Amino acid sequence: MSIKFRLTIMNFLQYAIWGAWLISLGAYLGGELSFSGRQIGSFFATMGIASLFMPAIMGIIADRWIPAQKLLGICHIIGAALLVVAAPQREYLPLYSLILCSVMFYMPTISLSNSVAYNALTKSGLDTVKAFPPIRVWGTVGFICAMIAVDLLGFAQSSMQLYSSAVLGFILGVYSFTLPNCEVSKACKNQSWVDTLGLRAFMLFKQKKMAIFFVFSMLLGVSLQITNAFANDYLTNHFGVIDAYKGTFGVEHANILISLSQMSETLCILLIPFFLKRFGIKNVMLISMFAWVLRFGLLGTGNPGDGVWMLVLSMLVYGVAFDFFNISGSLYVDKETDPSIRSSAQGVFMIMTNGFGAFLGSYAAGEVVDIFGWPHSWFIFASYALAVGILFAIVFKYKHNQEIK
């Protein structure tokens, strides 16, 4: 079996584990368990909490003591076991606590799986820049397949989605131990904790342009988990009680409808080089921000009946909204930082978007939903994204002739 195929299996399972519950959990929490918007938001804020420190901690352990492929397996097995214990829980506190603990072990596996792949490809004499993207795209395929499978099996509104994710987690946990060994770095053992944790990169906040960029990264990160948390709940439970929409595809198979977002994401990645060359980094990031306005606005105005085309368009817009900022933002950080702290700077970018931004956004969105209800909450989210986009256009200064060509 070729190393590329083995890594493809790893990536497929890595994101299938997440896809089995990330999009459908909100419908289960808001439907069968009748949790409030604030409570639903708190479950999706767990990923923001975990992203603040767990990847760094597990990265230190992988660098200094336990080979990355073994740590990857350990994390997946522990995370899966916690999901098994969480699945039968119906009260908020025990379910939330167990999901939080499981996410604490899942989130670091994203970077660990990348490290394992880079190590294996390098050992095989392959160019990671060319070899890894076609392997990584199978992660998105795995995410989509898990979403659709959970929907078709009827698990999208029950705790069975957690059991499904756990089964996949156990499989990948065991499989990880068969992957090529990642050596523990002796250099990292002698490295200072400040450098290992990437704390030196926070000095970038002293630079005005980088400080502004990171602040807007956090503000845009607020939007990231909103549709993950509430789109399925909105389609399934809000429209599901309206006679005119009962039995429609969008209500009965919300997960499949939402999976168009991930399909769009895979296609939009291919468009980024063209847009960057044509419009420049700042304009591409602005396109992303205004795409979020469309994403939320179309969700608010559409419905699973004669307005289903607006829901479909909202899903297709997601690829632009998500990818154009995350990838172009990552390229901006790479271009504007010194090579000695480039990896750490990428970590700061992730902390601001998927850490602080997602954490604040999940809780804030839950409050908005509880206070204003549907569909008004979508228009509030759209107004927020519009305000962030306008401020970014005014405050963030960057010349087009300095862009990546």
URPEJO-V486374 format. One line per field, one symbol per residue. phi: phi as a letter, one per 30 degrees, with the letter a starting at -180 (. if undefined). psi: psi as a letter, one per 30 degrees, with the letter a starting at -180 (. if undefined). Layout:
BEGIN
phi->???
psi->???
END
This chain:
BEGIN
phi->.ddddddddededecdedddbedceeddddcdchddedddeddddeddddddbdeddddddddcbceedddeddddddddddddddeddbcedddddddedddecdedddddddddddddddddicddddddedddddddddedddeddddddicdcbddddddddedddddeddedcdedcdddddddcdddddddidddddddddedddddddddddddeddcddddcddddddcdddccedcdidedddbedddddeddddedddeddeedddddcideddddedddddededddddcdadcdcddddddddddeeddddddddddddddddccdedbdddddddedddddcddddddddddddddddcicceddddddddddddddddddddcadddcddc
psi->kleeeefeeeeeeefeeefffeffeeeeefdefhlleeeeeeeffeeeeefefeeeeeeeeeeeekkeeeeeeeeeeeeeeeeeeeefkfkeeeeeeeeeeeeefeeffeeeeeeeeeeeeefggljeeeeeefeeffeeeeeeeeeeeeeffgffglffeeeeeeeeeeeeeeeefflkkjkkkeefefkleeeefgffffffffkeeeeeeeefeeeefefefefeefeeeeeeeeffgkeffkflefefheeeefffeeeeeeefeffeeeeeeefleeeeeeeeefeeeeeeeeeefllfcfgfeeeeeeeefeeeeeeeeeeeeeeeeeeflkffgeeeeeeeeeeeefdeeeeeeeeeeeeeeeefakgeeeeeeeeeeeeeeeeeeeejkkkefglk.
END
